[in-house]
Amino acid sequence: MSNTIITINRESGSGGREIACRLGEILGLKVYDKAIIESVAEKYHLTSQEIERIREEKLNFWDDFCQFYRQFGAAGNSYQPENKKVTSRELFYAEAQIMRNLAQQESCIFVGRSGFHVFKDNPDAIRIFIMADREVRIKRFALREGIDEKAAAKLIDEIDKARENYTKTFTDTSRYDARNYDLTINVSPFTTESVAAFLAENIRRKMA
């Protein structure tokens, strides 16, 4: 039987990661998010902070052109020539390859990392987008980070913009486009437990 792959992309402050973790507990599946960054960081001998900084960089045309033709070799080789700059495109393909390798080994859940695009052609993938009302997101984010709601609103806007730019750069689509997902859900009226239970019930039917 093929492995079931669940990808969960989410709006910042929606509680998507918490839902993914609870879903993983219910279904007995591993949840991968920061672990992917750590794998890529180890591969390129970079810190997680350096990885995130590179991911946020905007490529110029020459970087984009060169890395497109080198990406498969880069993804399969951890050796980096001295002074070679690692670009965000290389990191995108390296993350994607790690995700595909993990998916071949076991059924699992991926949070973020444009998982909906990485597995868009995989018939065993279930692609989910979790959103929430802005007011709910701000309150949740402020509580989680221990900051006031004005600061939380500013950070949420910055994170949303960065994620959307990253998604458009490497997938040529918007992460808000519902056509990229099998299910888009506004979780504002529901608890983490109830959303995870709902998802688990329906995913089990596909896994059966």
C-alpha positions, 0 to 999 in steps of 0.5 A: 500500500502506498504511503499517505502524505498530508501537507498542511499549509496555514496562515500565521496565527491560525493554529495550523501547526498545533492542528498538524501535531494533534492530527499526527498524534491521532493518526500515529504519523510523524510531523515534519516542519523544522526538521526539514530545515535542520536536514538542509542546514546540516547538508550545507553546513549552515545554521538554521538562522542562515537557512531562513535568511537565505530563503528570504533573499530575492534572486537576481536573474543570473542566480535564478538561471544558474541554479535552475540548471544546477539544482538536481546536482546540488540536491544530491551532493553535500559538498560545497566549493569554497566561497560558493553562495547557496541560493534560496532556489537551491534550498527550495529544491533541497528541502523538496527532495528531502520531503520526497525522500521522507514520503517514500519511507513512510506516511507522514505530515508536512507543515509548510515548505510549500508541501502542496506544490511538492506533492501536487502530482502525488495521488496519495497526497492530501493537501490542506490549507488552514486559515482563520479570521484576522482577529483570531489570528492576532489574538492567538499570535499575541498570546503565543509570543507574549506581545501586544496585539498591535505588534502581533498584527504587524508581525503577522502581516510581515510573515504572510507577505514573506510566505506569499512571496516565497511561494510565488517565486518557486511555485508560480502560484499563490498559497491562497489559491484554493485550487492548490488544495483538497481542503481549505478550512477556516478554523476560527469557530472550532477548537484544535481538537475538533479540527484534528478529529474531523481531519483524522476521520476523513483521512482514515477513510482514504488510508483504509 
